[in-house]
Every structure is written in C-alpha cells, then in structure tokens.
Amino acid sequence: MGRLFAGTEFYQPPKCDRCGELEEDCQCPPAPTPRVPPPQQTAKLSVEKRKKGKVVTVVRGLAAAGNDLAELLSALKTACGAGGALKEEALEVQGKHVERIRDSLVKMGYHVKG
C-alpha cells in the first residue's frame, strides 16, 4: 500500500496510537471489540421447519461483534432444555420455544420482535 510521500525525505512510517512504536514493530494486543448493551439491540424470533419435519426456533438480528453469541445460545438452550446451534449470526434452538426464548431475552434486557 502506498503512503503519502513514500520514498521521499518527508515520509513518516505509520505508528501505533497506543504505544507509539512503528506499526510493524508494535506488540500491543488487538483492541477488544466494544460490547453492545442489550437494550440497544432487537432480537427477531421465528420458527422454521428443517429436514424431516424438525422444528427450530431461530433468533436473528444480534450482531456477532457486539455479543458473545455462544454464551447467549448456551443460556437459551438451558432455559429451554433443548439443544441448538450457532449458524452464522443466527441462534437456533431445537423445538418450538418462542415464548421461553422471548421471556429469557426480555429478562436479559433485549428488545424482542416476533
């Protein structure tokens, strides 16, 4: 990537904002992604059928960057007494558990649609 004034006497290599070292020499750990508080998020619930007539409750609309989706899925599976999976940015809980999941998410502070 070319930099302004690269190759001239005015060139200044980029430095880390936190430690002041050159970017290639910087040993700072990556900045943590900010967590988005639950009241600022809206979860969208739906029930979908899978192969062989299996039913799953799907939670969408929660950003992976601002949440620990694996931890949230674990809490929802425990509340429902069911299995589930994390697929892309959707949480899937086996069975039709819309009411239980809605109640759990509202208790955690999320806005819920569906």
HUBEL-V89677 format. One record per residue. RES is the residue in one letter. SS is DSSP state (@ for helix, = for strand, . for the rest). PHI is phi in degrees with one decimal (999 if undefined). PSI is psi in degrees with one decimal (* if undefined). Layout:
RES:SS:PHI:PSI, RES:SS:PHI:PSI
//
This chain:
M:.:999:130.4, G:.:-79.9:142.4, R:.:-111.1:154.9, L:.:-61.4:130.9, F:.:68.5:14.8, A:.:-59.3:132.8, G:.:87.1:3.0, T:.:-114.7:175.0, E:.:-71.4:-13.8, F:.:-91.2:-3.3, Y:.:-67.8:131.3, Q:.:-124.4:116.8, P:.:-64.1:149.3, P:.:-66.2:143.0, K:=:-119.7:155.5, C:.:-68.7:136.8, D:.:-70.9:-26.9, R:.:-87.5:-46.0, C:.:-106.8:-17.1, G:.:85.4:-3.3, E:.:-76.1:164.2, L:=:-61.3:146.3, E:.:-57.3:-38.0, E:.:-72.4:-21.1, D:.:-98.4:-6.4, C:.:-64.9:135.6, Q:.:-112.7:10.9, C:.:-64.5:140.2, P:.:-68.6:156.2, P:.:-61.2:145.8, A:.:-66.5:135.9, P:.:-68.0:144.1, T:.:-74.7:134.8, P:.:-67.7:138.3, R:.:-84.0:135.4, V:.:-90.0:124.3, P:.:-64.4:144.4, P:@:-53.5:-38.5, P:@:-63.4:-16.1, Q:@:-93.4:8.2, Q:.:-124.7:151.0, T:=:-123.2:122.6, A:=:-93.2:136.2, K:=:-109.4:121.1, L:=:-101.1:143.1, S:=:-153.1:158.7, V:=:-113.4:128.9, E:=:-128.3:150.7, K:=:-97.1:141.3, R:.:-112.0:-171.4, K:@:-56.4:147.8, K:@:60.1:27.9, G:@:76.8:9.9, K:.:-68.4:142.1, V:=:-114.0:135.6, V:=:-131.1:147.7, T:=:-98.3:126.1, V:=:-111.8:133.1, V:=:-112.5:119.8, R:=:-124.3:170.7, G:.:95.0:0.9, L:.:-103.0:125.4, A:.:-73.0:133.7, A:.:-67.0:-31.6, A:.:-68.5:-31.5, G:.:-100.4:5.5, N:.:-138.8:160.8, D:.:-100.3:86.6, L:@:-63.9:-33.3, A:@:-64.0:-41.6, E:@:-67.3:-40.8, L:@:-64.5:-42.4, L:@:-61.5:-42.0, S:@:-59.8:-43.2, A:@:-65.1:-39.5, L:@:-69.8:-39.0, K:@:-63.7:-39.6, T:@:-65.5:-42.3, A:@:-64.3:-31.9, C:@:-95.2:-15.9, G:.:66.2:39.3, A:.:-138.6:169.3, G:.:-87.7:178.9, G:=:179.2:179.5, A:=:-150.5:156.6, L:=:-105.3:113.5, K:=:-121.3:113.7, E:.:55.5:-117.0, E:.:-111.5:26.8, A:=:-117.3:137.0, L:=:-98.0:128.3, E:=:-117.6:125.1, V:=:-116.0:129.4, Q:=:-66.7:132.0, G:.:99.7:174.0, K:.:-97.3:97.6, H:.:-127.7:37.6, V:@:-58.6:-46.4, E:@:-65.1:-45.3, R:@:-63.1:-43.6, I:@:-66.9:-41.9, R:@:-59.0:-48.0, D:@:-60.3:-43.3, S:@:-63.8:-44.6, L:@:-67.0:-38.4, V:@:-65.2:-39.8, K:@:-62.9:-32.5, M:@:-77.9:-14.1, G:.:106.6:2.7, Y:.:-78.1:151.8, H:=:-85.2:141.4, V:=:-128.6:134.6, K:=:-119.8:145.0, G:.:95.1:*
//
